[in-house]
Amino acid sequence: MISKEDIEHLKDLARLPASTDASQGGEFGAKETEKLAGDLGAILAHIDSLKDADVSGVSEIAHAADLKNIFRADAPADSPRSGAAGLDNKYETAGDLINAFPEKFEADHGTYLKVKSIL
């Protein structure tokens, strides 16, 4: 059986009001505290009885359901943009790429390249 001090400590942890007479509007009176101690004692006794269960023939599991990975393996693949669709490393340096643009204009912030479209 759980002591009254343990119940009071649990009520403090749960931030429940202190023990008062329930007839005066308080949450827990002496009867409620005794009932709570009995109920909590019964719950803990049931949990203790589970320690005696024979589980030697039961295999350990991580999940109750048999879960499998449904996603494909993460493996490298060829890029769909290689070949004619890609740049094929046409420009060796950033300077080569900048020189490929026909129209450039200077501004206070630096050199800008004019492009016809993004895609």
URQUIZI-V537506 format. One record per helix or strand of 2 or more residues. SS is the DSSP state (A for helix, B for strand). FROM is the first residue (numbers start at 1). TO is the last residue. If there is no record, write none. Layout:
# URQUIZI-V537506
<<SS;FROM;TO> <SS;FROM;TO>>
This chain:
# URQUIZI-V537506
<<A;4;13> <A;22;24> <A;30;50> <A;83;85> <A;94;99> <B;104;107> <B;110;113>>
